[in-house]
């Protein structure tokens, strides 16, 4: 049977590239890709079991965590990370017109933010308009000489437009970590484990005690990020990635034992393998 995989569409997005790579890495049986409009729609497809897997961005090296993904993982504790992929991001400036004709630039908010300096230097008076995805932006500028989109180089080929400039991202090493989500826990132990926790109360030293528990296990945190709980001001959820050592299969149980007295809630997203891809 085909494995249905939801991703942020339409065709031509970085998410589509990541979904293709992840499906191959996981050797998914007859993958059938489902483009969705907006990250929430991607995750809802999986939550409502309209697909078997979903590919979403979770972190960008320039802009940080993808808040919609983080909030959704906390809201839906039955979602698990199966595998991660780090994909280099190389943005192109795409249009039917010339650079001096552009008065509006469209793209996903993260893509716009990742090209702030280039836009300021090359089209300083252009209005920036956010879209649900980079590929949606390309569709919206087709046929217009005063509009341009920021998207992947391959997006222009899909819509028959021109790459006016490439690459235009401000940071050469710009990359995004995508994750493959499923509804089922994986028995595979990878190189990274991810979890999130909330504290019983916002008291002096409460977070330090929790982090000390992680350090006492000899585990290295390679990422910690906070998100508001949305219940009250000053209350946060903490997302943590840790490097796993060999034979650390009992990491989840050991963390739960140490953190449970300090935390109101702990959600473990699983341990998984991270791969890196290169772009031409």
Secondary structure by P-SEA (a helix, b strand, c coil): cbbbbbcccccccaaaaaaaaaaaaacccbbbbbbbccaaaaaaaaaaccccbbbbbccccccccaaaaaaaaaacccccccbbbbbbbbbbbcccccccccccccccaaaaaaaaaaaaaccccbbbbbcccaaaaaaaacccccbbbbcccccccccccccccccccccccbbbbbbbbcccccccccccccccccccccccaaaaaaaaaaaaacccccbbbbbbcccccccbbbbbbbbbcccccaaaaaaaaaccccccbbbbcbbbbbbbbbcc
